[in-house]
Amino acid sequence: MKKIRSFIALNLDDEVKKKICIICKKFENLKGLKLVEYENLHITLKFLGDIDLGQQHEIISALENACKNIDEITIKVNKMGAFPNLHNPRIVWLGIEPNSKINKLHENIENNLYNIGFERDGKRFHPHITIGRNKTNHSNRLIYKKIVDTEDFEILSVITKVSFMKSTLTSRGPVYNIIKDIKLT
């Protein structure tokens, strides 16, 4: 059976992506840091990994069930950080202010996908937008300084759907395609 690499995401509209890219400009040209392409900016709710093509309909059904009784979600992007920490910044991210609706949606997705055989994510859910991946230690101090020196910001976005995504790895980086959008209802 053919497999595809997939994940569940909240995609962002162009207006939000443009505002994020303004913040990202300060990280351009840092040795070892690869910024996420404009079209790939999103919030990951769950990474599924390689799935059989035949599982798509069951996953879509689980997602439709998970989105029931959750209406649109207003998110506020207002902080910046790094995983695993600021002194060893492998992933540079923009954080989402704590939000009970996004947490409930994530919990619903975890539960519904668990019911069809997917493992639960053992880590605490930390909604964020990855803006860069650091492959070396060359720029760690500069990344730390740029994160700490970032002025306060606030980006609002209204989320109306969850996206079941396909990820194709290429030599130029990942290419994401929407398999199915599921409206929040």
C-alpha positions, 0 to 999 in steps of 0.5 A: 500500500502506498504511503504519504507523510501527513499532519493536521494543521491550522493554516494561516491566511495571507495577511497573518503570514505577511505580518509573520514575515516582517518579524522573520526578516531579522533572522535572515542570513544567520548561518545555519538557520533556515527560515520556513517558507511563506507558504509553509507557515502553519500551526501543527496540531498533530504530526501523523507521519507516514500513513497508508493512502487507505487511511485517509477517509477514516482520518477525515471522518475522525477530524470531522467528528473532532471539529463538531461543536467547535466554532471559529477560534480567534488566536493571538500570536504574541511571543517568540521562543525556541525549542528546546530552549533559548540557549540551544535554539533548534526551532525558532517559533512564534507562540500562541496565547493560551486559548481554551478553544484551541486546546479543546480542538487539540484534545478532540483531535488526539482522542478521535485519532487515538480511537482509530489507532494513532498514538497520543502525543506524550508531550504537552501541547504548545501551539506555535508557528515554526519560523526557523530551524537551526542546523548548527551552533554557529548562530546560537548567540545571535538567535538568542539576542534577536529573540530577547530583543524582539519588541512586543507584537500581537498578530490576531487571526480567526481560524475557521477550519482544520487542514489534513495535510500531505508533506512531500520532502524534496531537496529544496525542503518540504512541500505541503498540500491540503488533502482536506479542509474541515470546517469548524462548526 
